[in-house]
Amino acid sequence: MNNADARNLIVEPNGAIGILGGGQLGRMLAMAAARLGLRAHIYCPEDRAPAYDVAAAKTIAGYRDEKALADFARAVDVVTYEFENVPAETVEFLTSLGAVVRPGAKALETAQDRLVEKDFARAIGAQTADYHAVDDLASLKAGLEKVGRPAILKTRRLGYDGKGQTRITSQDADLSAAYEKAIEFAWAEVGAAPSILEAFVPFEREISIIGARGADGAVALYDPAENIHANGILKTSSVPASVRGETADKARAVARRLLDELDYVGVIGVEFFVAANGEVIVNEYAPRVHNSGHWTLEACAVSQFEQHIRAVAGWPLGAAARHSNAVMENLIGEEAHGWRARAAEVGAALHLYGKREARPGRKMGHVTRLKP
Ligand code: AMP
C-alpha cells in the first residue's frame, strides 16, 4: 500500500484490528474494539495471555516468525501494538508486506531507546532531566561529573516499571574506593548494557497526559492525571491533578508537539515530573495506551482504549472530556486477592485481567473510584 493509501485507510465496522501483544492493554483494547463492532486479532508469543479471553482471533507465534506474521497481515485490516518492546523489525516486516501499522515505526523506535527518546524530546523543545550516554565505566564517571548526584542509571532499552535502573546517591560522592565501588555496582546492576545516566529530578509531583491523534491529524488530549509510584510501579492515578492551569497547559502542549512531530496515529502516554516552579519535565513516553489512563474508562464517554481503536481504524476521534473526578488504583501481586471486598464496594469499578498467578510486582487488575 502506498503512503497516501495508508494514510487514508479506514477500517469499516466488522473489520479486524491486529494487535501485537496480548497483555491487559491488549485485553482492554479488544473490548473497546468489540463495542465499536470491530474484531480484535491478538498476535502474541505467549501460550496464555490476558487478551485472548476477549479477542475474536489470536495468533500464538514469535515476533520474528515471518510465516505467522504474513498470515496475520493478510487476516487484519490494520495493525497496532500494545507494548513498546515489539521488535522494530517486526513492524518493518509487516509494513514491507503492505500492512498499515499505526502508530508507525518512528514512534516505536523513538520510544524504545531512552537516549533517542530524550534527544527527541529536547529536539522538539521539551525539557528533560540532564542526561549522559553511558557505554562503559569511563562514560559513567564522565556522566556523573556532568549531571551530578544523586543520579539514576537506566538501561537504554527494555526497561519498564522501574526495572533495569539503579540510583547512585550523593553519599557515594567522594572520590574514594567506596565511590569506585558504587559506580561498579551500578554498572553491574544494569548488566553493563548501553545505558543513560539521568540527573535526579527533585520533582514536586508526577503527572501524565494521555493524548490521541487521528489519521486526519486531529488531536484529543485528556486532562493530566497525577501519578503515585511505589517501587517504580504506578500505584494510583488521580484526576484532576493538583497542578496549576498553566502547568497542565504546558504538559498538553508537549504532548501535542510529540504527536504532531511523530506524525502519530493512535494514543500516546507522556509522563512528566512537575518541578516546584510549575515547569514540566518529560520523563518518558509510551507509544500506546497507558496505565495512567485507565480512569478514562469510567470518567469519560470515550476511553483511551476506544480512542486508540478509533484512531488506528481511521475513525473520527471522540471528545476527551471528563465528566467525573476519579482515582484509579492498581492491584499489584497479592493485592488482587482482595477482589471480593472491592467487588462489594459501592461505586468501585473493578477490573481483573484474568492472570492466574499473582506474582510480586505483577499488575493483576485495577479499581477506579469516581469522586464527587
Ligand atoms: P521510569 O521507568 O523511567 O518511568 O521511572 C520510574 C519512576 O522512577 C518514575 O516514575 C519516577 O518516580 C522515578 N524516576 C525515574 N527517573 C527519575 C529522575 N530522573 N528523577 C527522579 N525520579 C525519577
Residues whose N, C-alpha, C, O or C-beta is under 5 A from the ligand:
A	BS01	AMP	A129 I152 Y160 D161 G162 E198 A199 F200 V201 H229 G232
